[in-house]
Amino acid sequence: MNRTARLYALVEELRAAAPRPLTVAALATRFEVSTRTVQRDLQTLMQTGVPVRSIPGRGGGWSIDPEMTLPPIHLTADEASALTAALAAADASTPYASAARTAAQKIVASMAGPASAAARELAARIVTLPTHGDSAIRTAVEHALANNMVLRLSYTDAAGHESNRVVEPAGLLTADGRWYLIAWCRTRRAGRGFRLDRIAAAAPTGEQAQPHNLTELLLGSAAAGAVPPTALASLTPPR
């Protein structure tokens, strides 16, 4: 078992035992590796944001919060290959690209035999032309959306005019290969779309944003007819 597959299996082992903690020695025996290797793997999981924690003292060990992780998902070989291929196409300018990359790795690591080989081969046949994308800006936008926080932007519009804006994020729009942050612009006092590759800087203000309806902000714009991507449509509650 390679390390990526072992990390995935380690999470599932902790999930299956939760809330009971497991000792490093028990995990080492389970995966037929040294206790030092298990300790290193657990530290890696912590550093990547997996909610594992060490419980000291008698009866302690390592545990995971099952409510903060997904249970095993049984995908068909075609479904796994499709997801792997789609995630492999996410470049640096795509929102949540880092998470997409690790998700693709986990999908492949969780598969075995011909299915795994087929997913790897399909992903290897997909190439992209890299586009400009600042990871710090993308991370700031992702964090603001996830936590409903106000952002301060430095932005250059299509005419080349530069401006500073304070915005309240509402969602993301993708069109013609471009990504846009849709937000309530306090400067213009209206909904606006900001192309991610034209944002020169993005900084959180620490202020909680007011909730805004994405559809309402798009009304009257060229994206008024925007709909959820086909793959996500069934996950979206009816309006």
N, C-alpha and C positions, 0 to 999 in steps of 0.2 A: 504494500500500500504506500503510495507516494505521500508527501507531506500535506499537499492540498486536500487529498481525499481523507487523510487522517484528521485534519482539523475539522472538516465537515462531520466526520463520524464522531469526533470527540464532543461536538456540540449536541449531537443527537443522543449520545450516551448520557450526557448530563441532563438533557430534557427528559429522557425516559425515567431517570431516577428522581427528578425534582418532586418535592422540595428537599428530599434527603440528599445531603452532600456525599460526594465520593472522594476517597483519598487518592493521593497521587500514586501510591503503591498499587491500588486496585486498578487505576486507569492504565498504569504501565503494564500490568499483567494482562489486562484486556487487549491491549494493542501490541503486545510483545515488543515493547521498546523500554529504554531505560527511564528511571524516574526523572533524570535530568532532561531527557527529551520531552517528557510530558510537561514538566515545569516550563520549559521554553515555549511549548505549544500553547499553554494556558496564558502565558504572558503575551504572546502574539495575538491571541483572541481578544484579550483585554485592550490591547493597543489599537485594534481595528474596530473597537466599539461593541463587540459582543458582550452582553450583560452577564459575564461570569464573575464570580467573586469568591474570595477565600474566607472560610469560616474557621477562626482559630480555636484552639482548645480541644479538650477531650470530646470525641464524637464529631469533630469538625472535618473539614476537607474543602472541596470545591463544589459549587452549585451554580445554577443558572436560573434566571427568572423566566419561566415558560411563557408568561404573558408578553414578554418583550421580544420573542422570537417566533418564527413561523414553524408549525409542525411539518413533518415530511410531506411533500407533495408528489404524488405519483403521476408522472408525465409519460405519455407515449414517446417512442423514439422520434416520431415526426414532430411532436410538440417541443421536445427538448432541442432537437436540431434547429427548429424555426426560431426558438427563443435565443439560442446560442448565436445564430447567424445575425439576428436583429441586434442583439446587444454588442456583437463584435463590430457593427457598423457605426457605433457611437464614437464620434471623434471629440477632440478637446473642446469644441465650441458647443457641444450638446449638453443641455442641463442634465445633471446627475450622471455625467459620463464616468466618474470614478466608481460610483456605486454600480453602474451597468457593467463595468469591467469585472469587478469582483463577483457580481451575480453570475456572469457568464462562466467564470472560473468554477464557482460552486456547482453550477448545473453540470458542467462536464465532469467535475470530480465525483459527483453523486452517481454518475452513470458507469456502467461496466460493459465490457465486451464489445460486440459490433456496434451497439448504439452509441457508445462513447467515441469509437473511431469514426463513425459517420458524422457525428456532430463536430468533431475536430476538423475533419476533412472539409465539411461545408464552410466552417468559419475561415479556414485557410484560403478559400476561394473568393473571399470578399475583401475588397480593398477600397480605400477611400482617399480622396485628395484632401490633405490636411487644410483646414481653414483657420483663420485667425481666431484665437480664443484665449482670453486671460483667465487662468484658473481661479485667481483671487476674486475677480468680478463674478464669475459663475458661482463660486462658493457663497459669496455675499448674497446673491440673488436667491439661491437655494435656501439659505438660512432664513432670509426675510420671509419667503413664502411659507416655509414650514412653521415659523414661529409668529407669523403675522406682525412683522416689525417694519417700522418706517425706514426707508432708505434715502440717503443723500447721493444723487448721481451727478457726474460730469458727463454731458452728452453732446454728441455732434450729429445734427440732423442731416437729411439728404442733401440739403443745399450747402452744407459745410459750416453752418452756424453753430457755435459752441455755447452751451448754457449750463447752469447749475440748477438742479431740480430737487425738490423734496417730494417723494412719492410714497403712496400707500399701495403695496403690491396686491393684486387681485388674482393673477394667474399667468399662465404662459400660453402663447399662441405660436404654432408652427405653420409656415406657409412658404411654398416654393423653396424649401431647403433652408429657410431662415427661421431663427427663433426670436420672439418678441416678449418682453415683459409688459403685460397689460396692468396698468396701475392708475389710481386716482392721483393726478398731478396737482399739488397744492399751488404751484405757480400759475398754471392755466385754469385751475378750478374746474377741471373736466377730466374725463377718462382719456388716457393717451397710451400709445404703444411705443416701446423703446426697443429698437433692434439691439440684441445683445452685443453684436460685434461693433456697435457704434458707441457703446458705453465705455468711456475712458477710465472711469473710476466709480466704485460703488462702496459706500461705507454705511454701516448701521448707525442709527442715531440713538438706539436704546429705548426709543419710544414705541409703545404699542400702537398698531395701526387700527383704524376703524374698519370693520368688515365691509366689503364692497361686492356687489353681484357682478360676476364676470360678464354675463350676457348683457346686462344693462350698460356696462362701460363700453361695450362694443357697438351698441346701437348707434346708427348714423355714420359708422365708419365703413371702410372697405371690407372689414372683416365681420360685418353684422351677421352674415350667414354662417359663421364658423360653428362647427359641430365637433363633438368628441371623435377622435379617430375610431375607425370601425372596431378595432380590437378592444377599445375601452368603453364603447357605447353601452354595453350591457352592464357595466359597473356603475354607470352614472344614474342617479335617481331621477325619475321623471320630473319635469318642471311644471 
